[in-house]
């Protein structure tokens, strides 16, 4: 199989979808790997390193798309890449289709085999290809929130942990999954007063066990969310429903009652956002203000730490890339039920029900 690794073109996206070890593994298995010149520079990987592992370096993305049987990316294709895709081509990347009807329809029209990292799901319910980036985003969310609370960034002018004799900042985290727990680790480490809300009581018990009295847990309902948000200096939205749009849990009236200079980090923005006033931003222009509250809603947060993120991501994506290359997509998804759940689009059909339901489009089982 010919595997293509184009350079990412999303704003300030410096990750790359394959490291040198991945190229070597694929070439040793008999596959050809095409890497776009400069694809790995942002993550500290030179073209010569890829070439040394057996990759062919190509200058133009269009040439890679035209030759490759499988395109391996980090982020979803942007409009300028749509016409490079072709029928029957495997697209293996983060897709987040529920929040992007235009992308979904473009991929359906091109009849690609769209396999989404974020919906590959083993029987235990985990999301192994999403978890590393969720961990990165969670840790970043607290760092970024702490920065924007500084007065020179428009915030209240306070430290998360305060100092002796001065109150700590209140941090509310919506969702106790991978993003939430990593955000909490950082916030607790910085000395903040942390509250985590979740609808899973077992998860709340687990969080209490590992954090003890360092955090406060609440069952998530509208009343608890409202009270917590209003009292918060920093709110981190860490909601995830696999493959589906995030529910709008934080409303504009709640935000209007926060003290001016507070900060909201909506990590869920790549799935539509859990904050009513959220809209996607970029690393170049990451924030805006609504109701005197700073909003940060960058969909590709881990792109700001590409060295860490690239290696963490490819640690978990390579296994399935090898399966797809060695066996072909039909045999691979037939053998692996987790990978089957990753198939979101197939030959012009939408094959992931949560996406179909959110977008109001017809759903079809994966045609094998």
Secondary structure, 3 states (H helix, E strand, C coil): CEEEECCCCCCCCCCCCCCHHHHHHHHHCCCEEEEECCCCHHHCCCHHHHHHCCCEEECCHHHHHHHCCEEECCCCCCHHHHCCCCCCCEEEECCCHHHCHHHHHHHHHHCCEEEEHHHCCCCCCCCHHHHHHHHHHHHHHHHHHHHHCCHHHCCCCCCCCCCCCCCCCEEEEECCCHHHHHHHHHHHHCCCEEEEEECCHHHHHHHHHHHHHHEEEEECCHHHHHHHHHCCCEEEECCCCCCCCCCCCECHHHHHCCCCCCEEEEHHHHHCCCECCCCCECCCCCEEEECCEEEECECCHHHHHHHHHHHHHHHHHHHHHHHHHHHCHHHHHHHCHHHHCCEEEECCEECCHHHHHHHCCCCCCCCC
